[in-house]
Amino acid sequence: MSQAIAPVKESTTRRTIKNLRWWILAWALAAGILNYMDRSAISIAAPALMDELGLTRTDIGLLGTVFSWTYAFAQLPAGWLVDKLGARRMYFLAIAGWSIATGLMAVGSAMWHFVTFRFLLGVTEAPNGPASARLTADWFPRSERGQATAIWDSGSKWGPAIAPPILTGIMIAFGWHAIFVFLGVLGLILAVAFFIFYRRPDLHPSISDDELALIRTEEQKQDTGAAKVPWLRLFAHRQIWGMMAGFFCVIWIWNIFIVFLPLYLQEERGVTIAGSGWLAAVPYVGAAVLGITGGWVMTRYTKRSGVDALTAKRRVMSVAAVVAGLLICLIPLVADLTLAMIVMTVALGFVATMQAAAWAMPGDIVNASQVASVGAIQNFGGYFGGAFAPLLTGIIADATGSYAPSFFIGGIIAALAAVAYTVLVRRPMAAELKES
């Protein structure tokens, strides 16, 4: 939906940046990296917490579940607030808030302390995905959103990749408390910097007239003319339920890796704590690269296949879901550590492609003014159901001493994402509204 906003005036003294939208995307990428470093820090500190405070695997899983449930429910108001207040204000409030919540973990000494702080982390991290989706909708034409989304969503892989070696090193040198202090301070710096430098396209002093015209022309070209749907009435559409169910399948397996990967490598593969700090980074680096590649494939396929953007994303999603599911089931069956890491890395790469496709879909379902709301609802469905994964994994590991059953369950669930997106998310909401 285009708005009558006065264009930024060029002048001989104003310096512009070519393809500024791709540089702006770096803010969303940085926020995503920090976001996932913060949430994965508990997995790095887990051995020390279990040794020093007597926490169990079930306790660690419960902390992951508390975060996911809180994060899920906070999605619903977060998406609405992003659409109302815009990406700039909500990014600042969210990054500052989750940095404070992370820093508080350093003073925890009992299970209820950590439960409380993980609750706060879930609330404050909730706006990150919707704000990134809104930034993408504001700055990118629809044909480029698959690639742009894959880039900022890769922060959810770079974060867990960077976290193990850096945070493990900090923990070994200064203790587990230092992990959370470091992340808290880093986040507050990013929050202030983002608020100072970020602007919407029409207000940014460094955008060229050509790029602003491109964004607006594409926006007008893609305008379906659909009226804005009242928030509660979004749930009357099967696309919303399909996106929620599909993202549940994605987040289920993702939560298992985020919470338990270092412990899995240490306890089931015999890797040392220091070694797991580096080895746990490998699958996420691969996932980041393969996820960005998947976004490129989506963009190329959309432009060359002749099908609409939504259909292209659904097809890519379905293939990725089936392959990821099969590979995840193979992980516990591979005895060799090197080969197991390769299988795990490729599996997470396809999961990353699924995540990028899912986050790009709201822009194909509704108009730009509701992208954050729909993205948040999808994220709610994913994390509400996916919240059971860490707790169930911890219970199974404590009861059996093995993570294998959790991988088998996760692989089957991941593959089912193909069914949800293919059957239920078949066309834009505007098409249904025009027919009614």
FENCOR-V339377 format. One record per backbone hydrogen bond with DSSP energy under -0.5 kcal/mol. CO is the residue of the C=O (numbers start at 1). NH is the residue of the N-H. If there is no record, write none. Layout:
{{CO;NH} {CO;NH}}
This chain:
{{3;5} {17;20} {19;22} {19;23} {20;23} {20;24} {21;25} {23;26} {24;27} {24;28} {25;29} {26;30} {27;31} {28;32} {29;33} {30;34} {31;35} {32;36} {33;37} {34;38} {35;39} {36;40} {37;41} {38;41} {40;43} {40;44} {41;45} {42;46} {45;49} {46;50} {47;51} {48;52} {49;53} {49;55} {50;54} {56;60} {57;61} {58;62} {59;63} {60;64} {61;65} {62;66} {63;67} {64;68} {65;69} {66;70} {67;71} {68;72} {69;73} {70;74} {71;75} {72;75} {72;76} {73;76} {73;77} {74;78} {75;79} {76;80} {77;81} {78;82} {79;83} {80;84} {81;85} {82;86} {86;90} {87;91} {88;92} {89;93} {90;94} {91;95} {92;96} {93;97} {94;98} {95;99} {96;100} {97;101} {98;102} {99;103} {100;104} {101;105} {102;105} {103;106} {104;107} {105;108} {110;113} {110;114} {111;115} {112;116} {113;117} {114;118} {115;119} {116;120} {117;121} {118;122} {119;123} {120;124} {121;125} {122;126} {125;128} {126;130} {127;131} {128;132} {129;133} {130;134} {131;135} {132;136} {133;137} {134;138} {135;139} {136;140} {141;144} {141;145} {142;145} {142;146} {144;148} {145;149} {146;150} {147;151} {148;152} {149;153} {150;154} {152;155} {153;156} {154;157} {154;158} {155;159} {157;161} {158;162} {159;163} {160;164} {161;165} {162;166} {163;167} {163;168} {164;168} {165;169} {166;170} {167;171} {168;172} {169;173} {170;174} {170;175} {171;175} {175;178} {175;179} {176;179} {176;180} {177;180} {177;181} {178;182} {179;183} {180;184} {181;185} {182;186} {183;187} {184;188} {185;189} {186;190} {187;191} {188;192} {189;193} {190;194} {191;195} {192;196} {193;197} {194;198} {200;203} {200;204} {201;204} {204;207} {206;17} {208;212} {209;213} {210;214} {211;215} {212;216} {213;217} {214;218} {215;219} {216;220} {217;221} {218;222} {219;223} {220;223} {230;233} {230;234} {231;234} {232;235} {233;236} {234;237} {237;240} {237;241} {238;242} {239;243} {240;244} {241;245} {242;246} {243;247} {244;248} {245;249} {246;250} {247;251} {248;252} {249;253} {250;254} {251;255} {252;256} {253;257} {254;258} {255;259} {256;260} {257;261} {260;264} {261;265} {262;266} {263;267} {264;268} {264;269} {265;271} {272;276} {273;277} {274;278} {275;278} {275;279} {276;280} {278;281} {278;282} {279;282} {279;283} {280;284} {281;285} {282;286} {283;287} {284;288} {285;289} {286;290} {287;291} {288;292} {289;293} {290;294} {291;295} {292;296} {293;297} {294;298} {295;299} {296;300} {297;301} {298;302} {299;303} {300;304} {301;305} {302;306} {308;312} {309;313} {310;314} {311;315} {312;316} {313;317} {314;318} {315;319} {316;320} {317;321} {318;322} {319;323} {320;324} {321;325} {322;326} {323;327} {324;328} {325;329} {326;330} {327;331} {328;331} {330;333} {330;334} {331;334} {333;335} {336;340} {337;341} {338;342} {339;343} {340;344} {341;345} {342;346} {343;347} {344;348} {345;349} {346;350} {347;351} {348;352} {349;353} {350;354} {351;355} {352;356} {353;357} {354;358} {355;359} {356;360} {357;361} {358;362} {360;363} {361;364} {361;365} {362;365} {362;366} {365;429} {365;430} {367;370} {368;371} {370;374} {371;375} {372;376} {373;377} {374;378} {375;379} {376;380} {377;381} {378;382} {379;383} {380;384} {381;385} {382;386} {383;387} {385;388} {386;389} {386;390} {387;391} {388;392} {389;393} {390;394} {391;395} {392;396} {393;397} {394;398} {395;399} {396;400} {396;402} {397;401} {403;407} {404;408} {405;409} {406;410} {407;411} {408;412} {409;413} {410;414} {411;415} {412;416} {414;417} {415;418} {416;419} {416;420} {417;421} {418;422} {419;423} {420;424} {420;425} {421;425} {424;426} {428;431} {428;432} {429;433} {430;434} {431;435} {432;436}}
